[in-house]
Amino acid sequence: MDAHSLKQQVAKAALQYVTPNTILGVGTGSTVDCFIDALAEAGIALKGAVSSSVRSEKKLRDIGVPIVDMNDVTELSVYVDGADEIDPAYHLVKGGGGALTREKIVADISRQFVCIADASKLVDVLGRFPLPVEVLPMSQQAIARKLTALGGQVKLREGFTTDNGNVILDVSGLRITDPVALEQTINHWPGVVTNGLFALRKADVVLIGSPEGVRTLR
Ligand SMILES: O=C(CO)[C@H](O)[C@H](O)COP(=O)(O)O
């Protein structure tokens, strides 16, 4: 089974968490693209969606799902999104697509975060995938120095601006044994918008696609 088929398989499995005629939280990435395709294929009618990126908003509109402003909802029952890494406690690294801040905001107001990914995303310890950190452009150098002092190698994501008008620093070489502490530490630095650790608000359900079928971890 190729990588795209695994994404399609796990995306389809996430449909069981979708209640028709409700407002759904929808994340960003190639697995979420497959999920939006699966929604269209299954003909599930939604009242609307709160989405974590301009990219997903466009794709949702194209299949006829109305986009709902985050300020017009108090809570979502379900948020479906992908991840770049998942540890055994369902802490995540996200932000490979650069949508980490909006993803964190939407996940935070959702009762259930359903994470969809293929088995290659499972790790024992987070840190194999470079940790994305969204920063205000004026603080780029100051934050890069602090991240380097933590032991990471810091690289500016060249030519990329987030949907919020900021830049992303990708930090490789970290071995993240205490994701909650690291998430809090980095987020306290002035100039950081947020980092890609989803440890304080982690996934509630993880669906893993593999050639043997979809596994549900909760
Ligand atoms: O966090 C994300 C975007 O900011 C994505 O969920 C993450 O990068 C996984 O993407 P993909 O499904 O393409 O592997």
The ligand as an SDF file (V2000), in Angstrom:
LIG
                    3D

 14 13  0  0  0  0  0  0  0  0999 V2000
    0.3960   19.9770   11.4130 O   0  0  0  0  0  0  0  0  0  0  0  0
    0.1170   19.9320   10.2510 C   0  0  0  0  0  0  0  0  0  0  0  0
    0.0490   21.1320    9.3780 C   0  0  0  0  0  0  0  0  0  0  0  0
    0.4780   22.2770   10.0490 O   0  0  0  0  0  0  0  0  0  0  0  0
   -0.2220   18.6260    9.6240 C   0  0  0  0  0  0  0  0  0  0  0  0
   -1.2410   18.0350   10.3450 O   0  0  0  0  0  0  0  0  0  0  0  0
    1.0050   17.7580    9.6640 C   0  0  0  0  0  0  0  0  0  0  0  0
    2.0690   18.4330    9.0380 O   0  0  0  0  0  0  0  0  0  0  0  0
    0.7570   16.4340    8.9500 C   0  0  0  0  0  0  0  0  0  0  0  0
    0.6060   16.6530    7.5980 O   0  0  0  0  0  0  0  0  0  0  0  0
    0.4230   15.4840    6.5630 P   0  0  0  0  0  0  0  0  0  0  0  0
   -0.9520   14.9500    6.7780 O   0  0  0  0  0  0  0  0  0  0  0  0
    0.5720   16.1580    5.2190 O   0  0  0  0  0  0  0  0  0  0  0  0
    1.4900   14.4530    6.8140 O   0  0  0  0  0  0  0  0  0  0  0  0
  1  2  2  0
  2  3  1  0
  2  5  1  0
  3  4  1  0
  5  6  1  0
  5  7  1  0
  7  8  1  0
  7  9  1  0
  9 10  1  0
 10 11  1  0
 11 12  2  0
 11 13  1  0
 11 14  1  0
M  END
$$$$
